[in-house]
Amino acid sequence: MSIDLDSTEGRKQYLSEKLDDLLEGINDSYGTLLMEELLARLELTVKDFNDEMKNLCDQLVTKEKERQQLMEMLKTTDGIPAPVPDAQQFTTDIGGTVDPGHMEIEETEEDVPEWEKKLAKLEKK
C-alpha cells in the first residue's frame, strides 16, 4: 500500500489510519468522537498556519516593493530639487540686492550626504 501525502485526501486517510491504530484500546463510543475531534483540530491548526504564512508572505512582498521603490528613489537624483536660496539672503545692508550667482553662501547641508537628504524628504511626506 502506497501512502499519498501529496494530496489532502491522502494525508487525511493516513492520519485516520494511524489514529485508528492508536485508538483501538479505547472504548468504541469514545474512540470515534475523539478521532473526529482530533481531525477537526488538526485541520483547523493547518488552516490557521496556512493563513498566517500567507499573511507573512504578503507582508514580505509589500515590504520588498517599498524597499525597491526607496532604492530607486535613492539612486535617482531627480527626486530632490536643488535648493533655491531665499531672496532675503541676497539683500545688502544698504537695501540693494546682490546677484545670487556671485554671492558665497555658507551651506550647512553641504556636509550632509545626498541619501540623507532624500530620506529626510521622504519622512516629510
PyMOL CGO cylinders between C-alpha atoms (Angstrom):
from pymol import cmd
from pymol.cgo import CYLINDER

trace = [
    CYLINDER, 0.00, 0.00, 0.00, 1.46, 3.34, -1.00, 0.3, 1, 1, 1, 1, 1, 1,
    CYLINDER, 1.46, 3.34, -1.00, 0.90, 6.46, 1.06, 0.3, 1, 1, 1, 1, 1, 1,
    CYLINDER, 0.90, 6.46, 1.06, -0.05, 9.55, -0.93, 0.3, 1, 1, 1, 1, 1, 1,
    CYLINDER, -0.05, 9.55, -0.93, 1.00, 12.54, 1.21, 0.3, 1, 1, 1, 1, 1, 1,
    CYLINDER, 1.00, 12.54, 1.21, 0.85, 14.93, -1.73, 0.3, 1, 1, 1, 1, 1, 1,
    CYLINDER, 0.85, 14.93, -1.73, -2.94, 15.21, -1.72, 0.3, 1, 1, 1, 1, 1, 1,
    CYLINDER, -2.94, 15.21, -1.72, -5.27, 16.36, 1.03, 0.3, 1, 1, 1, 1, 1, 1,
    CYLINDER, -5.27, 16.36, 1.03, -7.31, 13.17, 0.91, 0.3, 1, 1, 1, 1, 1, 1,
    CYLINDER, -7.31, 13.17, 0.91, -4.18, 11.03, 1.11, 0.3, 1, 1, 1, 1, 1, 1,
    CYLINDER, -4.18, 11.03, 1.11, -2.98, 12.87, 4.21, 0.3, 1, 1, 1, 1, 1, 1,
    CYLINDER, -2.98, 12.87, 4.21, -6.41, 12.58, 5.85, 0.3, 1, 1, 1, 1, 1, 1,
    CYLINDER, -6.41, 12.58, 5.85, -6.53, 8.87, 5.11, 0.3, 1, 1, 1, 1, 1, 1,
    CYLINDER, -6.53, 8.87, 5.11, -3.02, 8.37, 6.52, 0.3, 1, 1, 1, 1, 1, 1,
    CYLINDER, -3.02, 8.37, 6.52, -3.88, 10.25, 9.71, 0.3, 1, 1, 1, 1, 1, 1,
    CYLINDER, -3.88, 10.25, 9.71, -7.17, 8.37, 10.09, 0.3, 1, 1, 1, 1, 1, 1,
    CYLINDER, -7.17, 8.37, 10.09, -5.40, 5.01, 9.79, 0.3, 1, 1, 1, 1, 1, 1,
    CYLINDER, -5.40, 5.01, 9.79, -2.76, 5.99, 12.33, 0.3, 1, 1, 1, 1, 1, 1,
    CYLINDER, -2.76, 5.99, 12.33, -5.36, 7.34, 14.73, 0.3, 1, 1, 1, 1, 1, 1,
    CYLINDER, -5.36, 7.34, 14.73, -7.42, 4.16, 14.33, 0.3, 1, 1, 1, 1, 1, 1,
    CYLINDER, -7.42, 4.16, 14.33, -4.38, 2.12, 15.30, 0.3, 1, 1, 1, 1, 1, 1,
    CYLINDER, -4.38, 2.12, 15.30, -3.77, 4.29, 18.35, 0.3, 1, 1, 1, 1, 1, 1,
    CYLINDER, -3.77, 4.29, 18.35, -7.39, 4.30, 19.48, 0.3, 1, 1, 1, 1, 1, 1,
    CYLINDER, -7.39, 4.30, 19.48, -8.03, 0.53, 19.29, 0.3, 1, 1, 1, 1, 1, 1,
    CYLINDER, -8.03, 0.53, 19.29, -7.68, 0.16, 23.04, 0.3, 1, 1, 1, 1, 1, 1,
    CYLINDER, -7.68, 0.16, 23.04, -10.24, 2.88, 23.81, 0.3, 1, 1, 1, 1, 1, 1,
    CYLINDER, -10.24, 2.88, 23.81, -13.94, 2.21, 24.00, 0.3, 1, 1, 1, 1, 1, 1,
    CYLINDER, -13.94, 2.21, 24.00, -15.64, 2.43, 20.59, 0.3, 1, 1, 1, 1, 1, 1,
    CYLINDER, -15.64, 2.43, 20.59, -18.01, 5.19, 21.65, 0.3, 1, 1, 1, 1, 1, 1,
    CYLINDER, -18.01, 5.19, 21.65, -15.22, 7.44, 22.90, 0.3, 1, 1, 1, 1, 1, 1,
    CYLINDER, -15.22, 7.44, 22.90, -12.75, 6.50, 20.20, 0.3, 1, 1, 1, 1, 1, 1,
    CYLINDER, -12.75, 6.50, 20.20, -14.89, 7.73, 17.32, 0.3, 1, 1, 1, 1, 1, 1,
    CYLINDER, -14.89, 7.73, 17.32, -15.70, 11.03, 18.99, 0.3, 1, 1, 1, 1, 1, 1,
    CYLINDER, -15.70, 11.03, 18.99, -12.09, 11.53, 20.00, 0.3, 1, 1, 1, 1, 1, 1,
    CYLINDER, -12.09, 11.53, 20.00, -10.84, 10.81, 16.49, 0.3, 1, 1, 1, 1, 1, 1,
    CYLINDER, -10.84, 10.81, 16.49, -13.34, 13.22, 14.91, 0.3, 1, 1, 1, 1, 1, 1,
    CYLINDER, -13.34, 13.22, 14.91, -12.35, 15.95, 17.37, 0.3, 1, 1, 1, 1, 1, 1,
    CYLINDER, -12.35, 15.95, 17.37, -8.65, 15.37, 16.75, 0.3, 1, 1, 1, 1, 1, 1,
    CYLINDER, -8.65, 15.37, 16.75, -9.11, 15.51, 12.98, 0.3, 1, 1, 1, 1, 1, 1,
    CYLINDER, -9.11, 15.51, 12.98, -11.14, 18.72, 13.26, 0.3, 1, 1, 1, 1, 1, 1,
    CYLINDER, -11.14, 18.72, 13.26, -8.47, 20.32, 15.42, 0.3, 1, 1, 1, 1, 1, 1,
    CYLINDER, -8.47, 20.32, 15.42, -5.68, 19.21, 13.10, 0.3, 1, 1, 1, 1, 1, 1,
    CYLINDER, -5.68, 19.21, 13.10, -7.48, 20.68, 10.10, 0.3, 1, 1, 1, 1, 1, 1,
    CYLINDER, -7.48, 20.68, 10.10, -8.06, 23.95, 11.98, 0.3, 1, 1, 1, 1, 1, 1,
    CYLINDER, -8.06, 23.95, 11.98, -4.40, 24.10, 13.02, 0.3, 1, 1, 1, 1, 1, 1,
    CYLINDER, -4.40, 24.10, 13.02, -3.18, 23.54, 9.47, 0.3, 1, 1, 1, 1, 1, 1,
    CYLINDER, -3.18, 23.54, 9.47, -5.65, 26.13, 8.13, 0.3, 1, 1, 1, 1, 1, 1,
    CYLINDER, -5.65, 26.13, 8.13, -4.51, 28.71, 10.70, 0.3, 1, 1, 1, 1, 1, 1,
    CYLINDER, -4.51, 28.71, 10.70, -0.88, 28.01, 9.88, 0.3, 1, 1, 1, 1, 1, 1,
    CYLINDER, -0.88, 28.01, 9.88, -1.50, 28.40, 6.14, 0.3, 1, 1, 1, 1, 1, 1,
    CYLINDER, -1.50, 28.40, 6.14, -3.39, 31.67, 6.70, 0.3, 1, 1, 1, 1, 1, 1,
    CYLINDER, -3.39, 31.67, 6.70, -0.58, 33.07, 8.87, 0.3, 1, 1, 1, 1, 1, 1,
    CYLINDER, -0.58, 33.07, 8.87, 2.05, 32.05, 6.33, 0.3, 1, 1, 1, 1, 1, 1,
    CYLINDER, 2.05, 32.05, 6.33, 0.05, 33.68, 3.53, 0.3, 1, 1, 1, 1, 1, 1,
    CYLINDER, 0.05, 33.68, 3.53, -0.22, 36.91, 5.54, 0.3, 1, 1, 1, 1, 1, 1,
    CYLINDER, -0.22, 36.91, 5.54, 3.50, 36.89, 6.30, 0.3, 1, 1, 1, 1, 1, 1,
    CYLINDER, 3.50, 36.89, 6.30, 4.39, 36.30, 2.66, 0.3, 1, 1, 1, 1, 1, 1,
    CYLINDER, 4.39, 36.30, 2.66, 2.06, 39.12, 1.58, 0.3, 1, 1, 1, 1, 1, 1,
    CYLINDER, 2.06, 39.12, 1.58, 3.71, 41.45, 4.10, 0.3, 1, 1, 1, 1, 1, 1,
    CYLINDER, 3.71, 41.45, 4.10, 7.12, 40.39, 2.86, 0.3, 1, 1, 1, 1, 1, 1,
    CYLINDER, 7.12, 40.39, 2.86, 6.18, 41.17, -0.74, 0.3, 1, 1, 1, 1, 1, 1,
    CYLINDER, 6.18, 41.17, -0.74, 4.78, 44.57, 0.27, 0.3, 1, 1, 1, 1, 1, 1,
    CYLINDER, 4.78, 44.57, 0.27, 7.88, 45.49, 2.28, 0.3, 1, 1, 1, 1, 1, 1,
    CYLINDER, 7.88, 45.49, 2.28, 10.16, 44.40, -0.55, 0.3, 1, 1, 1, 1, 1, 1,
    CYLINDER, 10.16, 44.40, -0.55, 8.26, 46.57, -3.03, 0.3, 1, 1, 1, 1, 1, 1,
    CYLINDER, 8.26, 46.57, -3.03, 8.61, 49.54, -0.66, 0.3, 1, 1, 1, 1, 1, 1,
    CYLINDER, 8.61, 49.54, -0.66, 12.34, 48.87, -0.30, 0.3, 1, 1, 1, 1, 1, 1,
    CYLINDER, 12.34, 48.87, -0.30, 12.76, 48.65, -4.07, 0.3, 1, 1, 1, 1, 1, 1,
    CYLINDER, 12.76, 48.65, -4.07, 10.94, 51.96, -4.55, 0.3, 1, 1, 1, 1, 1, 1,
    CYLINDER, 10.94, 51.96, -4.55, 13.10, 53.57, -1.87, 0.3, 1, 1, 1, 1, 1, 1,
    CYLINDER, 13.10, 53.57, -1.87, 16.26, 52.23, -3.50, 0.3, 1, 1, 1, 1, 1, 1,
    CYLINDER, 16.26, 52.23, -3.50, 15.14, 53.56, -6.90, 0.3, 1, 1, 1, 1, 1, 1,
    CYLINDER, 15.14, 53.56, -6.90, 14.44, 56.96, -5.37, 0.3, 1, 1, 1, 1, 1, 1,
    CYLINDER, 14.44, 56.96, -5.37, 17.84, 56.98, -3.69, 0.3, 1, 1, 1, 1, 1, 1,
    CYLINDER, 17.84, 56.98, -3.69, 19.55, 56.03, -6.96, 0.3, 1, 1, 1, 1, 1, 1,
    CYLINDER, 19.55, 56.03, -6.96, 17.97, 58.85, -8.91, 0.3, 1, 1, 1, 1, 1, 1,
    CYLINDER, 17.97, 58.85, -8.91, 18.80, 62.46, -8.23, 0.3, 1, 1, 1, 1, 1, 1,
    CYLINDER, 18.80, 62.46, -8.23, 15.65, 63.66, -9.98, 0.3, 1, 1, 1, 1, 1, 1,
    CYLINDER, 15.65, 63.66, -9.98, 13.63, 63.03, -6.82, 0.3, 1, 1, 1, 1, 1, 1,
    CYLINDER, 13.63, 63.03, -6.82, 15.02, 66.06, -4.95, 0.3, 1, 1, 1, 1, 1, 1,
    CYLINDER, 15.02, 66.06, -4.95, 15.08, 69.53, -6.45, 0.3, 1, 1, 1, 1, 1, 1,
    CYLINDER, 15.08, 69.53, -6.45, 18.14, 71.70, -5.96, 0.3, 1, 1, 1, 1, 1, 1,
    CYLINDER, 18.14, 71.70, -5.96, 17.81, 74.09, -3.01, 0.3, 1, 1, 1, 1, 1, 1,
    CYLINDER, 17.81, 74.09, -3.01, 16.67, 77.57, -4.03, 0.3, 1, 1, 1, 1, 1, 1,
    CYLINDER, 16.67, 77.57, -4.03, 18.16, 80.38, -1.92, 0.3, 1, 1, 1, 1, 1, 1,
    CYLINDER, 18.16, 80.38, -1.92, 15.82, 82.96, -0.39, 0.3, 1, 1, 1, 1, 1, 1,
    CYLINDER, 15.82, 82.96, -0.39, 15.80, 86.44, -1.88, 0.3, 1, 1, 1, 1, 1, 1,
    CYLINDER, 15.80, 86.44, -1.88, 16.27, 87.88, 1.63, 0.3, 1, 1, 1, 1, 1, 1,
    CYLINDER, 16.27, 87.88, 1.63, 19.69, 86.25, 1.89, 0.3, 1, 1, 1, 1, 1, 1,
    CYLINDER, 19.69, 86.25, 1.89, 20.90, 88.36, -1.04, 0.3, 1, 1, 1, 1, 1, 1,
    CYLINDER, 20.90, 88.36, -1.04, 19.94, 91.81, 0.25, 0.3, 1, 1, 1, 1, 1, 1,
    CYLINDER, 19.94, 91.81, 0.25, 22.75, 94.05, 1.42, 0.3, 1, 1, 1, 1, 1, 1,
    CYLINDER, 22.75, 94.05, 1.42, 22.80, 96.32, 4.44, 0.3, 1, 1, 1, 1, 1, 1,
    CYLINDER, 22.80, 96.32, 4.44, 22.04, 99.37, 2.31, 0.3, 1, 1, 1, 1, 1, 1,
    CYLINDER, 22.04, 99.37, 2.31, 18.93, 97.80, 0.82, 0.3, 1, 1, 1, 1, 1, 1,
    CYLINDER, 18.93, 97.80, 0.82, 20.28, 96.83, -2.62, 0.3, 1, 1, 1, 1, 1, 1,
    CYLINDER, 20.28, 96.83, -2.62, 20.21, 93.33, -3.98, 0.3, 1, 1, 1, 1, 1, 1,
    CYLINDER, 20.21, 93.33, -3.98, 23.17, 91.18, -4.88, 0.3, 1, 1, 1, 1, 1, 1,
    CYLINDER, 23.17, 91.18, -4.88, 23.33, 88.74, -7.77, 0.3, 1, 1, 1, 1, 1, 1,
    CYLINDER, 23.33, 88.74, -7.77, 22.92, 85.27, -6.21, 0.3, 1, 1, 1, 1, 1, 1,
    CYLINDER, 22.92, 85.27, -6.21, 25.43, 83.79, -8.65, 0.3, 1, 1, 1, 1, 1, 1,
    CYLINDER, 25.43, 83.79, -8.65, 28.22, 85.96, -7.25, 0.3, 1, 1, 1, 1, 1, 1,
    CYLINDER, 28.22, 85.96, -7.25, 27.48, 85.70, -3.56, 0.3, 1, 1, 1, 1, 1, 1,
    CYLINDER, 27.48, 85.70, -3.56, 29.01, 82.98, -1.45, 0.3, 1, 1, 1, 1, 1, 1,
    CYLINDER, 29.01, 82.98, -1.45, 26.61, 81.34, 0.98, 0.3, 1, 1, 1, 1, 1, 1,
    CYLINDER, 26.61, 81.34, 0.98, 27.58, 79.04, 3.79, 0.3, 1, 1, 1, 1, 1, 1,
    CYLINDER, 27.58, 79.04, 3.79, 25.69, 75.82, 3.25, 0.3, 1, 1, 1, 1, 1, 1,
    CYLINDER, 25.69, 75.82, 3.25, 25.49, 73.60, 6.26, 0.3, 1, 1, 1, 1, 1, 1,
    CYLINDER, 25.49, 73.60, 6.26, 23.66, 70.99, 4.20, 0.3, 1, 1, 1, 1, 1, 1,
    CYLINDER, 23.66, 70.99, 4.20, 26.75, 70.57, 2.03, 0.3, 1, 1, 1, 1, 1, 1,
    CYLINDER, 26.75, 70.57, 2.03, 28.16, 68.14, 4.59, 0.3, 1, 1, 1, 1, 1, 1,
    CYLINDER, 28.16, 68.14, 4.59, 25.02, 66.00, 4.53, 0.3, 1, 1, 1, 1, 1, 1,
    CYLINDER, 25.02, 66.00, 4.53, 25.17, 63.07, 2.09, 0.3, 1, 1, 1, 1, 1, 1,
    CYLINDER, 25.17, 63.07, 2.09, 22.64, 63.04, -0.73, 0.3, 1, 1, 1, 1, 1, 1,
    CYLINDER, 22.64, 63.04, -0.73, 20.93, 59.86, 0.53, 0.3, 1, 1, 1, 1, 1, 1,
    CYLINDER, 20.93, 59.86, 0.53, 20.21, 61.51, 3.90, 0.3, 1, 1, 1, 1, 1, 1,
    CYLINDER, 20.21, 61.51, 3.90, 18.58, 64.44, 2.13, 0.3, 1, 1, 1, 1, 1, 1,
    CYLINDER, 18.58, 64.44, 2.13, 16.38, 62.06, 0.16, 0.3, 1, 1, 1, 1, 1, 1,
    CYLINDER, 16.38, 62.06, 0.16, 15.39, 60.18, 3.31, 0.3, 1, 1, 1, 1, 1, 1,
    CYLINDER, 15.39, 60.18, 3.31, 14.55, 63.46, 5.04, 0.3, 1, 1, 1, 1, 1, 1,
    CYLINDER, 14.55, 63.46, 5.04, 12.32, 64.39, 2.11, 0.3, 1, 1, 1, 1, 1, 1,
    CYLINDER, 12.32, 64.39, 2.11, 10.55, 61.04, 2.30, 0.3, 1, 1, 1, 1, 1, 1,
    CYLINDER, 10.55, 61.04, 2.30, 9.94, 61.46, 6.03, 0.3, 1, 1, 1, 1, 1, 1,
    CYLINDER, 9.94, 61.46, 6.03, 8.35, 64.88, 5.46, 0.3, 1, 1, 1, 1, 1, 1,
    CYLINDER, 8.35, 64.88, 5.46, 5.74, 63.36, 3.10, 0.3, 1, 1, 1, 1, 1, 1,
]
cmd.load_cgo(trace, "trace")
